[in-house]
């Protein structure tokens, strides 16, 4: 007989989940027994915080959702900081936990707490499964919620009764993920603006990671400089002739100079957060800005745009590139290229300035260390930092050459993120 715990693992497999992070405890042993019979890879962790950091790093490096198994009560509580980090980092993950003990007329029950109330502010949704018959549907909805719009974490509580009961579900669950398709009207509008633009510019964030090749071709076709957010590093390689070479956290002054000269700024997969805009120092005239993102939540939130388009970014860029394939840019890109060269030179000169010397510290310049590290690693290596001064130095000195190639705790900046995220 298959139990609800077996069903949870089967449903996760059916949704394309490949990996589960977590650790067993009394209340979720049945789930780990279910893992024995499944093809899911299990990564045991020291605690639930590490598990959520691992799952967040896993999503940001691969674009795939991982599961996190945590006991109810203290397990969920310990995971909250990792859930908050994932929410700020736009990292989808699926945390599955139990339901704390409850009963009429009893107070101070073991590990009892309002789990949904604690998790709700830092996740996209909290879901409850009370019977084994609900497992397939509710986990499918939770999975879709995690991936739709702005990716983020979700929590599913499953009762003990549901985990041990007979499960008669299928292994082909349906995710409720929604990928908004680009409309022809939106494509025609952007196409027309590119036709008329003399100095177009691309600004790419993590949401464009799945469109890296197409975004690079688009930039090359129109000779458009490419600016990246922290999480967008590597979508266009830092050594690409159209790239600025640093993210907006370090190169915001030079980015603002380019944006002032641009007559069209196409932002792809950017939510324009604090770290993605150099502490909101980025300046963009709304008349210049066309903002494309899968999430309506981010469109117009911080930077108004003359055109705010909700669409799946890879689909939008591919369709746009196909429509533009027969067009020859009716402009001389040489002068625009000179502006980019000046901006890149300015960034490089500032990056080359010495770091403050710490008394008693190692006198090896940080640039020398990061140059050696870069030389020792392949172009497609994924570099992960924690929160702290080392992150700032890495952003300044370490070139990134591949999409999803630089992972940092972006807008929550949790200390302790680095090692578990790298494991994930």
C-alpha positions in Angstrom: 0.0 0.0 0.0 1.2 3.5 -0.9 0.9 6.0 1.9 0.4 9.7 1.7 4.1 10.1 2.4 4.9 8.0 -0.6 2.4 10.1 -2.6 4.2 13.3 -1.6 7.4 12.0 -3.1 5.7 10.6 -6.2 3.9 14.0 -6.8 7.2 15.9 -6.4 8.8 13.6 -9.0 5.9 14.1 -11.3 6.3 17.9 -11.1 9.9 17.6 -12.2 11.5 18.0 -8.7 14.8 16.2 -8.6 16.3 17.0 -5.2 15.1 17.3 -1.6 17.0 19.0 1.2 16.3 18.5 4.9 16.7 16.3 7.9 14.5 13.7 9.5 12.8 14.1 12.8 10.0 12.3 14.6 7.2 14.0 12.7 8.6 13.6 9.2 10.2 10.1 9.3 7.5 8.8 7.0 8.5 11.4 4.4 12.1 10.2 4.5 10.9 6.6 4.3 9.0 7.6 1.2 12.3 9.0 -0.3 13.8 5.6 0.0 11.4 4.3 -2.7 11.7 7.4 -5.0 14.2 8.7 -7.5 14.5 12.0 -5.6 18.1 12.8 -4.6 18.2 13.4 -0.8 20.7 15.9 0.7 20.8 15.7 4.5 21.5 19.0 6.2 22.6 20.1 9.6 19.5 22.2 10.1 16.5 23.6 8.3 18.1 27.0 7.8 20.9 25.4 5.8 18.3 23.4 3.9 16.5 26.5 2.7 19.7 28.2 1.7 20.7 25.1 -0.3 17.3 25.0 -2.0 17.6 28.7 -2.8 21.0 28.3 -4.3 19.9 25.3 -6.2 17.1 27.2 -7.9 19.2 30.2 -8.7 21.9 28.0 -10.2 19.6 25.7 -12.2 16.1 27.3 -12.5 14.6 24.2 -11.0 12.5 23.9 -7.8 13.8 21.8 -4.9 11.9 20.4 -2.0 12.7 21.1 1.7 11.5 18.6 4.3 11.2 20.1 7.8 9.6 19.0 11.0 6.8 21.3 12.3 7.3 23.8 15.0 11.1 24.4 15.6 12.0 23.0 12.1 9.7 25.5 10.3 10.8 28.3 12.7 14.5 27.7 12.0 13.8 27.8 8.2 12.1 31.2 8.3 15.3 33.3 7.7 16.1 31.1 4.7 12.5 31.5 3.4 12.9 35.3 3.7 16.2 35.1 1.8 14.6 33.1 -1.0 11.7 35.6 -1.2 14.1 38.5 -1.5 16.3 36.6 -4.0 13.3 35.5 -6.2 14.2 31.8 -5.6 11.4 29.3 -5.8 11.4 26.4 -3.4 8.8 24.1 -1.8 9.0 23.6 1.9 6.9 20.6 3.2 6.3 20.3 6.9 3.9 18.7 9.3 1.1 20.1 11.4 1.9 20.9 15.1 -0.1 19.0 17.8 -3.4 20.5 18.6 -6.6 19.5 20.5 -9.5 21.0 22.4 -9.0 21.9 26.0 -5.2 21.6 26.0 -2.7 24.4 26.3 1.1 24.5 26.0 1.2 21.6 23.7 4.5 20.3 22.3 6.0 22.5 19.6 2.6 24.2 19.0 2.8 27.4 17.0 1.0 29.3 14.3 3.2 28.1 11.4 1.2 29.8 8.7 1.1 33.1 10.6 4.9 33.0 11.1 5.7 32.0 7.5 3.1 34.1 5.6 5.0 37.4 5.5 8.1 35.8 3.9 6.5 33.3 1.4 4.3 33.5 -1.6 1.7 31.1 -0.1 0.9 28.7 2.7 -1.1 25.6 1.9 -2.7 22.9 4.1 -3.3 19.2 3.3 -5.6 17.4 5.7 -6.3 14.2 3.8 -4.2 12.0 1.4 -6.7 12.7 -1.4 -5.6 16.4 -1.4 -1.9 15.8 -1.8 -1.7 15.8 -5.6 -3.9 18.9 -6.1 -2.5 21.1 -3.4 1.2 20.3 -4.0 0.6 21.1 -7.7 -1.0 24.4 -6.8 1.9 25.2 -4.4 4.5 24.3 -7.0 2.8 26.6 -9.6 2.6 29.4 -7.1 6.3 29.2 -6.4 7.1 29.5 -10.1 4.4 31.9 -11.4 5.2 35.6 -11.6 8.1 36.5 -9.3 9.5 33.2 -8.2 9.6 32.6 -4.5 9.2 30.1 -1.6 5.9 28.4 -0.5 5.0 26.3 2.5 2.8 23.2 2.5 1.6 21.8 5.9 0.6 18.1 5.8 -1.3 16.5 8.7 0.0 13.3 10.2 -3.2 11.5 9.2 -2.7 12.4 5.5 0.9 11.1 5.6 0.1 7.7 7.0 -3.3 7.2 5.2 -3.6 5.1 1.9 -2.8 7.2 -1.2 -4.5 6.4 -4.5 -3.4 9.3 -6.5 -1.6 9.5 -9.8 2.0 10.3 -10.6 1.2 12.9 -13.3 0.2 15.9 -11.3 -0.5 19.2 -12.9 1.4 22.3 -11.9 -0.5 25.5 -11.8 2.4 27.5 -13.1 1.4 30.4 -15.3 3.8 31.8 -18.0 2.3 34.9 -19.4 2.6 34.9 -23.2 3.8 38.0 -25.0 1.0 39.7 -27.0 1.5 40.7 -30.6 0.6 44.3 -29.7 3.3 44.4 -27.1 5.8 42.9 -29.5 4.8 45.3 -32.3 5.2 48.3 -29.8 8.7 47.3 -28.8 9.7 46.5 -32.3 8.6 49.9 -33.5 10.5 51.6 -30.7 13.7 49.7 -31.6 13.2 50.7 -35.3 13.2 54.4 -34.2 15.8 54.2 -31.5 19.3 55.6 -32.2 20.9 54.6 -28.9 19.1 51.5 -27.5 20.3 49.9 -24.2 19.5 46.7 -22.5 19.2 46.2 -18.7 19.0 42.6 -17.7 18.2 40.9 -14.4 17.9 37.4 -13.1 14.5 36.9 -14.8 16.4 37.0 -18.1 18.7 34.1 -17.2 16.8 31.8 -19.4 17.1 34.1 -22.4 20.9 34.7 -22.2 21.7 33.7 -25.7 18.8 35.6 -27.3 19.5 38.7 -25.2 23.2 38.6 -26.4 22.1 38.3 -30.0 19.6 41.1 -29.6 22.3 43.4 -28.2 24.7 42.5 -30.9 22.1 43.1 -33.7 21.5 46.6 -32.5 24.9 47.4 -31.0 23.1 48.0 -27.7 25.2 48.2 -24.5 24.1 45.8 -21.7 23.8 46.7 -18.0 23.2 43.9 -15.5 21.9 43.8 -11.9 23.8 41.8 -9.3 21.7 38.7 -9.9 21.9 39.2 -13.7 25.7 39.0 -13.8 26.9 36.7 -16.6 23.8 36.8 -18.7 26.0 38.7 -21.0 29.6 37.9 -20.1 31.6 40.6 -18.3 34.2 40.5 -21.1 31.6 40.9 -23.9 32.4 44.0 -25.9 28.9 45.3 -25.3 29.0 44.7 -21.5 29.9 47.2 -18.8 31.9 44.6 -17.0 30.4 45.2 -13.5 26.9 45.1 -12.0 24.9 48.2 -11.2 26.0 48.1 -7.5 29.5 49.1 -8.5 29.0 50.7 -11.9 25.9 52.8 -11.3 27.5 56.2 -12.0 28.7 55.0 -15.4 25.3 53.3 -16.0 23.6 56.6 -15.4 25.8 58.3 -17.9 24.9 55.7 -20.6 21.2 55.9 -19.7 21.2 59.7 -20.0 22.5 59.3 -23.6 20.2 56.4 -24.5 16.8 57.0 -26.1 15.5 53.5 -25.3 16.1 51.3 -22.2 14.7 47.8 -22.5 14.7 46.2 -19.0 14.3 42.4 -19.0 13.6 40.4 -15.9 14.5 43.1 -13.5 12.6 44.0 -10.3 14.6 47.1 -9.7 15.4 46.2 -6.0 17.8 48.0 -3.7 20.8 45.9 -4.7 19.8 45.8 -8.3 19.9 49.5 -8.7 22.9 50.5 -6.6 20.7 51.5 -3.6 18.1 53.1 -5.9 20.8 55.5 -7.3 20.0 54.3 -10.8 18.2 57.1 -12.8 15.9 56.3 -15.7 13.5 58.7 -17.4 10.1 56.8 -17.6 9.8 57.9 -21.2 12.9 55.9 -22.1 11.9 52.8 -20.2 10.2 49.6 -21.5 10.0 47.1 -18.7 9.3 43.4 -19.4 8.8 40.9 -16.6 6.7 37.8 -15.8 5.5 39.4 -12.6 3.0 42.2 -12.5 4.1 42.8 -8.9 7.4 44.4 -10.0 6.2 46.4 -13.0 6.1 50.0 -12.0 6.9 49.2 -8.4 10.0 51.4 -8.2 10.7 52.7 -11.7 7.7 53.8 -13.8 7.9 52.9 -17.5 6.3 54.2 -20.6 5.5 50.5 -21.4 5.2 47.9 -18.7 4.7 44.4 -20.3 3.9 41.3 -18.3 5.3 38.4 -20.2 7.6 35.4 -19.8 11.0 37.0 -20.6 12.6 34.1 -22.6 9.5 33.8 -24.8 9.3 37.6 -25.3 13.0 38.0 -26.2 12.9 35.0 -28.6 9.8 36.4 -30.3 11.3 39.9 -30.5 14.6 38.5 -31.9 12.7 36.5 -34.6 10.7 39.6 -35.6 13.9 41.7 -35.9 15.9 39.1 -37.8 15.3 40.7 -41.1 16.0 44.3 -39.9 19.2 46.1 -40.4 19.9 48.8 -37.8 19.5 52.1 -39.5 22.1 53.9 -37.4 25.8 54.4 -37.0 26.7 52.5 -33.8 30.3 53.9 -33.7 29.5 56.9 -31.5 27.3 54.8 -29.2 30.1 52.4 -28.9 32.5 55.1 -27.9 30.2 56.1 -25.0 30.3 52.5 -23.8 34.1 52.4 -24.1 34.4 55.5 -21.9 32.0 54.0 -19.3 33.8 50.7 -19.3 37.2 52.4 -18.9 35.9 54.5 -16.0 34.6 51.4 -14.2 37.9 49.6 -14.7 39.9 52.5 -13.4 37.8 52.7 -10.3 38.0 49.0 -9.8 41.8 49.3 -10.0 42.0 51.7 -7.2 43.6 50.2 -4.0 41.4 48.9 -1.3 41.7 50.4 2.2 44.6 48.7 4.0 43.8 46.9 7.2 46.5 47.2 9.9 48.0 43.8 10.5 46.2 42.3 7.6 47.6 40.5 4.5 49.0 43.0 2.1 48.1 41.0 -1.0 45.7 43.2 -3.0 42.2 41.7 -3.3 42.4 42.2 -7.0 45.4 39.9 -7.2 43.5 37.2 -5.3 40.4 37.4 -7.5 42.4 37.4 -10.7 44.1 34.2 -9.6 40.8 32.6 -8.6 39.3 33.6 -11.9 42.3 32.2 -13.8 42.0 28.9 -11.9 38.3 28.3 -12.6 36.5 27.5 -15.9 34.3 30.1 -17.5 31.1 28.3 -16.5 32.0 28.0 -12.8 29.4 29.3 -10.4 30.8 31.7 -7.8 28.9 32.0 -4.5 29.5 34.6 -1.8 28.2 35.2 1.7 27.2 38.6 3.1 30.0 40.9 4.0 33.0 42.9 2.7 34.2 39.9 0.7 31.0 40.1 -1.4 31.7 43.8 -2.3 35.2 43.0 -3.3 34.1 40.0 -5.4 31.6 42.1 -7.2 34.3 44.7 -7.9 37.1 42.3 -9.0 35.7 39.0 -10.1 34.5 38.7 -13.8 31.5 36.5 -14.5 31.1 34.8 -17.8 28.0 32.6 -17.7 24.3 33.1 -16.7 23.6 32.3 -13.1 27.3 32.4 -12.5 27.4 34.7 -9.5 25.2 34.0 -6.5 25.0 36.3 -3.5 22.3 36.9 -0.9 21.0 39.9 -2.8 18.4 41.9 -0.9 18.1 40.1 2.5 21.9 39.6 2.9 21.7 36.7 5.3 25.0 35.8 6.9 25.7 32.1 6.6 24.2 31.9 3.1 27.4 31.2 1.2 28.4 27.6 2.0 24.9 26.0 2.0 24.0 27.9 -1.2 27.1 26.6 -2.8 26.3 23.0 -1.8 22.8 23.5 -3.3 
